[in-house]
Amino acid sequence: MILDGKTILITGGTGSFGKCFTKYVLEHCDPKKIIVYSRDEFKQWMMQDEFRQYVDKLRFFIGDVRDLERLRRAFAGVDYVVHAAALKQVPACEYNPHEAIKTNIHGAMNVIEAALDGSVKKVVALSTDKAVNPVNLYGGTKLVSDKLFVAANAYVGNKDVNFSIVRYGNVAGSRGSIIPIFRNIVKNGGTKLPITDVRMTRFWISLEQGVQLVIKALEEAKGGETFISKIPSFKITDLAEAMLPGCEIEEIGIRPGEKLHEIMVTPEDSGTTFEYDRHFIVYPQLTWNNKQQPDLSGRRVEEGFSYSSGNNTEWLSIEDIRRRLQEMNL
């Protein structure tokens, strides 16, 4: 595999994605080293204990993506960077906009600068559906971050490095998502589940699927692409029925910054979007070298095409959702 014998650094590496990525790579590949770069010493200590059988493969760096000099030191000898560090909670970003900008935008700029100044070969940055037509500050900062990583390819010169993006929505069962909220209500004997809007839909993606999409980007990216998995949608009302059959639904109204559907590809992106068997790639509108050409094994989508959890062609039934919850122990 592409990661065999390589040194990989992951920013925000003690988060849910970082731990899943680390576990997957250690179990399926033979990396030279994985560097976990993050701010929280306690989370690093816990992760060291959790992965103690891989002590010879793991290194832990205390650092913040806001600190360019620390990133430069951490990137020394690194082949691939996965940028997962971000402030992600929508209300927290709304209340602390300067902090969100420092981490999500200035931090992205620092990762790019450090990669361009070092010997890094590929950088893959994690995006979100909220960066598409953003309606909250978190989405706005991630839109800027995405644009920065795409445009970074204009500055590589003769260096053997490229920058790309992977985009997906809320991960099933992640902290702050609806599944743990419903599960807690059910566990405490509740019979009524709150839903912000009964029309709401979401994509279903697991952490491992997100990891696999990042590895695909590391394998295939030539610079500037946005990789998007083709995954099923589900209705929030069906999720409620799967978790608590016969439950009463309490419609509480959409929260500030919330959307009815997760959007991954907009009609405006359709001109540079190609469809493949299990994923889409949105190619950059501007290209800077001969490498940034679409993989013609796919097909260009029709003009005006969009891909959202609301217009998807693949849907999970109530029974499908129930089975996946059991398989993921959610």
N, C-alpha and C positions, 0 to 999 in steps of 0.2 A: 504493500500500500504506500501511498504518497508520504505518509507520516513516519514510515519506518526509518530509523536512524536519524531522525530530524529533532531539532529543538523547537518546541512550541511554547509560546507564552500566551496566557489568557488573562486579560484585564477583567477585574471583577470576578476573579476565579473562585471565590468562596461562595458565590451565589448558587442558586438552584441549577442554572444552566452550566456554570463552571464545574460543579461537582459531577454532574451527569456527563459532561464532555470528557473530563479527566478519567472517570471510570470507564467510559466506552473506549477511549483511546488506549488505555492501559490493558484492557481485556481483549481488544481486537487488533491492535497494532503493536509495533515494537519501536517506540520512539526512543531517541537518545535521552531526552529529558523533557519534562513539562514544568514550566515555571508558572506558579500561581502568584499573580500580582494583584494585591488588594489592600484596603486601608485597615481592616479590622483584625488586630492581632489575636483576639479570642477566637474568631471564626477560623483563622489560619491554624491555631493550636488544635481546635476540634477536628479540622480536616486532616491535619497531620496524623492524628490518632486514628481517624477513620481509614486512612490509606497507609497505615504503618507498614504493611507488607510490601509496599512499593517504594520504600524510603530511598532506594538507590536511583529511582527515576524522577523523583519530585524535588523541586526547589521552591521555597516560599520567599517572596519579596514583599515587605511592607512598603507601600507607596500609593500615591494618589495620581490619577491621570491629569490632575491639574498641575503637576510638578514635572516640567519638561526635562530637567536635568536628571531626575530620578528615572524617568522613562528611558532616557538615553543610556544610562548605566545598565538598566535591566535588559535592554534590547541587544546588548553586546553578545554576539555569537548566536542570535536567535534566527531561525529560518522562517517560521510562520507565526503570525500574531492573530489571535481571535479577540476582537474588541467587544466585550460584553458589559463593561462597566457603564453604569448610567444611573441617574435618579429617575425612577420609573413611576412612582405613585402620583397619580393625577392631582389629587388635592394638595399634596405636599409641594408639588411644583408650582401650583397656582399661588400658594401662600408664600413660597420662597423662590420667586422667579430668578433672582440674581444667582442663587446657588445652583438652580437647574441649568442656567446658561453656562456657569463656570465649569460644571462637570460635563454636560451633554454636548456643548459646542466647543468651549475652549479645550476641554479634554480631548475631543476628537481631533482638533487642530494639533495638539501636542503629540498624539499617537502618530499622526501623519508625519510631522516633522521628525520625530525620533526614528521612524521607519525609513524615511528618505535619507537621513544622516548615517544610518547604520548599514548592516548587511542583510536586512530582512528581505525575503523573496516574495512573500504574499501576506496581505492583510485582509481579513474578512471581518466586516463590522455587522453586528446584529441590529436590525431595524425593527419596525413594528407597524401594524396596520394603522396606528394612530398618526403616523407620519404622512399618511395619504389624506389629502384634503383636511388638514388638522383643524380641530375645533377647540383644542386646549393647548396650554403652554408646553406640556410634555410633548405632544405631537409636533408642535412647532419647532422645538429644539431638535427633535429627531429628524425632521425634514431637513433642517440646516445641516445636521450631521451627515445625512445621506448625501446631500449635494457636495459637501466637502470631500467625502471619500471618493465619489465619482470624479470630481475635478482634480483630485490628487494625482491621477494618472497623467495629467498634462505636465507634471513637474518631474517625472522620473528620468527624463533625459536618456542617457545610455545605461542607466542602472537596470539590473534585472529584478524589478519589483513591480507588483501591481496591486491594486486595491479594488475590492468588490464588496457587495452587500448581500445579506440574506434577510428576507422579510417574512414574518409570520405574526399571528395574533396571540391572544391569551392562551397560555398552555393549560391543558386540562389538569385541574387539581392544583394549580400553582397558588402561592400565597395571595390572598386578596381576591381570588376569582370566585365564581358563584358556587362551584361544587363544594368547597369546604364550608361555605356559609349555609347551604342547604343541609349538608351532613350534620352540622352542629345543631340545627333546628330539629332535625329528625332524631338525633341522639338524645335530645332533651325532651322528647315526647310531643313535639309540635305537630299540628295537623294542618297548618296554613303556611304556605311558602310565599315570600314576597318576590314579585317580579316587577321590574321598572316599567316594562311595556310588553304586552302579550304578543306583539308582532316581532319581538327581538329574535335574532338568529346569531349564531357564532360558528366559526370553524372549529373542528376538533383536531388538535395536534398534540402529540406527547413530547416530552422533553427529548426522548431518544430520537424521534423524527426530526426535531430541530437540530440535534447534533449531526445527524446524517446529512442534512441539508448543508450545514457548514462544511463538512468534509467534502461533499460534492463540489462546493464552491472552491475549496482549496485545490481540488483535483483539476477543475475545468476552467476556472476564471482566467481571462486574458486581460481584464482591466475594465472597470466601470459597469459591470453587469449587476443587476438585482435579481437574485434567485428566489423563486416563490414556489412552494410545494403545491401540488394538486391534492387537496384533502377534502373530506366530506364536511358538510354543514349539519347543524341540528337546530331545532327550535328550542328556545329556553322553556317553553311550556312542556315540551316532550321530555326535557331533562327533569323537570319537576315531577312529572308522572312516573318516570323511570325510578326516581329516588324515593318517592312517597306515593304509591298508587292510590288514586282516589282523593288526593289532597285538594284542599281549597286554595285557589290562587288569589293573592292580594296584590292588585296592581297599584304600585306606589309612585309611579311617574319617573321619567328619565332624569337621571342625575346630571348636574352640570358637566359638560365635556364628554358625555356619553353618546354613542351612536346606536342606531337600530341594528346596523349590520357592520361587519368587519369588511373593509374594502382593501384589496391587495393591488389591483390593476385598474386604473381609471381609463375612460375613453380617450383622454388626452395622451395616455401612454401607448395606446393601441398601435400607433404608427411604428414603434420600435420594439414591440413585444412579439416574441416567438413562443409557440407552444410545442412542448415535447411530451413524451409518453407520461411522465409523472411530475412534470414541473413546467413552469413558465420562466422565461428570462426576459426582463426589460433591459434592453441595451441602451447605452447612453445616446442622447441626441447629437452630441458632439464627440468626435473621435480624434485621437492624437497620434495614432500609429497604425501600422498595417495589421497588428495583432487583434485590434478591436473590431473584428468582423463577426457577424452572426454565424452561429453554427447552423449550417443549412440542412442538417439532418432533421430539424424541426420545420414548422410552417409558420409564416407570419399570420397573426390573427387578423380578423376582419376589422376594417375601420369602424371605430365606435365601440369596439369590444370592451367590456369591463368584467372584472372577476371579483365578486363579493360573496359573502356568506348568504346573501339574500337571493342571488341569481344563479347559484351553483347548480350543477346537474347531478351531483352526488349527495344524497341525504341519508342520515342515520335515522332508523326507526326507533321507537321507544325500546324495543327489545335489543336492537343494536347498541343503544346507549347503555342499557342495563348490563349487557355482556362486557362492554369495554370498561365500565366501572369496576366490575368484578375482576377482570384481567389485570387492571392497574391498581387494584386494592384501594380504590377511592371511596 
